[in-house]
Amino acid sequence: MQIHLSLDGAGGLGQRLYEGLRRALLDGQVSVGERLPPSRVLAAELGVSRRLVVEAYERLVAEGFLGATPGRGTFVERVPPPLPREADRAGPGPGAHWRPPLAWGGRLAPGRHNFPGGVTDRALLPWAAWRRAMMAALREASRDIGFYGDPRGEASLRLAIARYLGYSRGLACDSDAVLITQGAQQGLDLLARVRVAPGDTVAVEEPGYPPARAVFEARGARVVPVPVDEQGLCVDALPPEASVVYVTPSHQFPLGMPLSLERRLALLAFARRHDALVVEDDYDGEFRFEGRPLDALKSLDREGRVAYLGSFSKVLHADLRLGYLVMPPGLAPALPGARAFSDGYPPLVTQRALARLMIDGDFARHLRRMQRLYTIRRRRLGEALAARPDLWTPLPQVAGIHVALRLAAPVPDLPARLAAAEIRANPLAPFHMGEAAHDGLLLGFGVIDGDAIDRGVAALAEAVAG
Ligand SMILES: Cc1ncc(COP(=O)(O)O)c(C=O)c1O
């Protein structure tokens, strides 16, 4: 029989020979009952002394792997069963069974017609102001004699955000209650860690935001989908045992309607009755298009039952990985600790640069400019879509940078048709936990402009009509 032996490794030649043989047995190169080469033959093959081979065989006999019968040779007596292929891939150890509940796609490649949901255009960022702010933050950091940062984030940025929330979202909050996160996603994760235990019930909107569901599922929560109608979340349908309710009140994700005032009050009353936490995800409430919008739900919260999540992903860019959490007083002691044990604290220089951008007014200028631009794009997209009432109905949208459409008739293989036409748009079906009654589409207008909108809608019409 042939065995492949590696004599690599540390230690003397005898030790390496013994380890090589043992590895060959454990790797399953030989099976029970097979005879090993006579010591003289193996020694000649490997160019080592016969004594070393005899000693290695004797050790393996003593360990029970091999058996020796005088006059007949040395046999394989016992080897562990081979590892299943699945275990091979997952690797051993605790946690190897864990799989993220979502498949992440990595960087999204642009297509010919780009309506990706919630993505903004890097080219439109205030680069000159950002460069100035970064240079100033670097100069400041070079003179800083501090050691580690505050797990809640830099005081200057927390203060700038607290002020911004006051005038932009009607939310009076103290900067001590603000915790800077790496995007809304980290805020969700921290809230789930401190507030959700395995088996707890968490209510989410149906359809809703899959990464939020995934965070709660990963904590072992029972995630219950609750329908939305034209007023937003159907509060009457909340399961009474829900200890956490996740909502997107400004711009329901993905359908787009705001949560009505009546429902907001009903939701706060539910939270009081059931001692539940409401997680308000205000991911793109800054951009508003019709009349005066409702302020943040959190601005109505007199009892500290709402945790408010904000993000710079839509107002600037997701690549910044910056967001914030306004902590309800009950969770304010636990959250910074959870953050400290996760990634310590947010990066110093980016935070200071963003604080400067906000304090110097460049951020507000950028928001005003984007508001004007998005108003024009939204109108153009609305007009292009309105030309094909036979194919779809756009849902009312008063805030945010995407619109949702209901398709007039089911479209078989919708994702494949979009891919074939190189259209980047999200079908609505994957945002449902259950079966979607009607399919539809989410069209973002963060990276598409002018004539490209008309061309994209024409391509979409062709793909949908088949
Ligand atoms: C509902 C919702 N929440 C939050 C976010 C932003 O997440 P992050 O701040 O982690 O980029 C998005 C982005 O698409 C979103 O759609």
Ligand as a Chemical Component Dictionary entry (heavy atoms), coordinates in Angstrom:
data_LIG
# 
_chem_comp.id                   LIG 
_chem_comp.type                 NON-POLYMER 
_chem_comp.pdbx_formal_charge   0 
_chem_comp.three_letter_code    LIG 
# 
loop_
_chem_comp_atom.comp_id 
_chem_comp_atom.atom_id 
_chem_comp_atom.alt_atom_id 
_chem_comp_atom.type_symbol 
_chem_comp_atom.charge 
_chem_comp_atom.model_Cartn_x 
_chem_comp_atom.model_Cartn_y 
_chem_comp_atom.model_Cartn_z 
_chem_comp_atom.pdbx_ordinal 
LIG C1 C1 C 0 -35.479 50.936 6.796 1  
LIG C2 C2 C 0 -34.023 51.298 6.810 2  
LIG N1 N1 N 0 -33.425 51.542 7.968 3  
LIG C3 C3 C 0 -32.122 51.896 8.024 4  
LIG C4 C4 C 0 -31.375 52.020 6.891 5  
LIG C5 C5 C 0 -29.970 52.530 6.975 6  
LIG O1 O1 O 0 -29.128 51.659 7.537 7  
LIG P1 P1 P 0 -27.629 52.084 7.863 8  
LIG O2 O2 O 0 -27.670 53.367 8.615 9  
LIG O3 O3 O 0 -27.142 50.955 8.678 10 
LIG O4 O4 O 0 -26.901 52.236 6.559 11 
LIG C6 C6 C 0 -31.940 51.725 5.667 12 
LIG C7 C7 C 0 -31.127 51.738 4.445 13 
LIG O5 O5 O 0 -31.476 51.288 3.399 14 
LIG C8 C8 C 0 -33.307 51.378 5.616 15 
LIG O6 O6 O 0 -33.913 51.151 4.441 16 
# 
loop_
_chem_comp_bond.comp_id 
_chem_comp_bond.atom_id_1 
_chem_comp_bond.atom_id_2 
_chem_comp_bond.value_order 
_chem_comp_bond.pdbx_ordinal 
LIG C1 C2 SING 1  
LIG C2 N1 SING 2  
LIG C2 C8 DOUB 3  
LIG N1 C3 DOUB 4  
LIG C3 C4 SING 5  
LIG C4 C5 SING 6  
LIG C4 C6 DOUB 7  
LIG C5 O1 SING 8  
LIG O1 P1 SING 9  
LIG P1 O2 DOUB 10 
LIG P1 O3 SING 11 
LIG P1 O4 SING 12 
LIG C6 C7 SING 13 
LIG C6 C8 SING 14 
LIG C7 O5 DOUB 15 
LIG C8 O6 SING 16 
# 
